[in-house]
Amino acid sequence: MHKRTKSILEELENLYIEKDKIHIIRSRADSLIESAGRLLDLVTESYTDEEADNLTRKFLNSIRTRDSRKFQRSLRKINESN
């Protein structure tokens, strides 16, 4: 009986961890999306339409490929040319 009780308690604990992970993922996603939206608004306000479109594409591509250098290079090129 002790072994069965321990198994049930372990299952309950694992269930809580899974729900907590789901909450963390949702919370972080909401925060990141809000921040990215504010960043893209700032880019649109700070650069010409063509530059902002280019930086937006590079930003989204950097997220997709998990390579921030792509966005940084484009940002540096635009800032140096201005």
C-alpha positions as CSV (number, residue, x, y, z in Angstrom):
1,M,0.0,0.0,0.0
2,H,2.9,2.4,0.7
3,K,4.3,1.9,-2.7
4,R,0.9,2.6,-4.3
5,T,0.5,5.8,-2.3
6,K,4.0,7.0,-3.3
7,S,3.2,6.3,-6.9
8,I,0.0,8.4,-6.7
9,L,1.9,11.3,-5.0
10,E,4.6,11.2,-7.7
11,E,1.9,11.3,-10.4
12,L,0.3,14.3,-8.8
13,E,3.6,16.1,-8.5
14,N,4.4,15.4,-12.1
15,L,1.0,16.7,-13.2
16,Y,1.6,19.9,-11.3
17,I,5.0,20.4,-13.0
18,E,3.4,19.9,-16.5
19,K,0.7,22.5,-15.7
20,D,3.4,24.8,-14.4
21,K,5.4,24.4,-17.7
22,I,2.3,25.2,-19.7
23,H,1.8,28.4,-17.6
24,I,5.4,29.4,-18.0
25,I,5.4,28.9,-21.7
26,R,2.2,30.9,-22.1
27,S,3.4,33.7,-19.9
28,R,6.8,34.0,-21.6
29,A,5.2,33.9,-25.1
30,D,2.8,36.7,-24.1
31,S,5.7,38.8,-22.8
32,L,7.9,38.2,-25.8
33,I,5.1,38.9,-28.3
34,E,4.3,42.2,-26.5
35,S,8.0,43.2,-26.4
36,A,8.5,42.3,-30.1
37,G,5.4,44.3,-31.1
38,R,6.8,47.4,-29.2
39,L,10.2,46.9,-30.8
40,L,8.7,46.7,-34.3
41,D,6.6,49.9,-33.6
42,L,9.8,51.6,-32.5
43,V,11.6,50.5,-35.7
44,T,8.7,51.8,-37.8
45,E,8.9,55.2,-36.1
46,S,12.7,55.4,-36.3
47,Y,13.5,54.3,-39.9
48,T,12.1,54.9,-43.4
49,D,9.4,52.5,-44.6
50,E,11.9,50.6,-46.7
51,E,14.4,50.3,-43.9
52,A,11.7,49.3,-41.4
53,D,10.4,46.6,-43.7
54,N,13.9,45.2,-44.2
55,L,14.6,45.3,-40.4
56,T,11.2,43.7,-39.7
57,R,12.0,40.8,-42.1
58,K,15.5,40.4,-40.6
59,F,14.1,40.4,-37.1
60,L,11.5,37.8,-37.8
61,N,14.0,35.7,-39.7
62,S,16.5,36.0,-36.8
63,I,13.8,34.6,-34.5
64,R,13.0,31.8,-36.8
65,T,16.6,30.7,-37.3
66,R,17.6,31.6,-33.7
67,D,20.5,33.8,-35.0
68,S,20.5,37.3,-33.7
69,R,23.5,38.2,-35.8
70,K,21.3,38.5,-39.0
71,F,19.3,41.3,-37.4
72,Q,22.4,43.0,-35.8
73,R,24.2,43.1,-39.2
74,S,21.3,44.7,-41.0
75,L,20.8,47.2,-38.2
76,R,24.5,48.1,-38.2
77,K,24.5,48.5,-42.0
78,I,21.6,50.8,-41.9
79,N,23.0,52.9,-39.1
80,E,26.4,53.2,-40.7
81,S,24.8,54.3,-44.0
82,N,22.9,57.1,-42.2
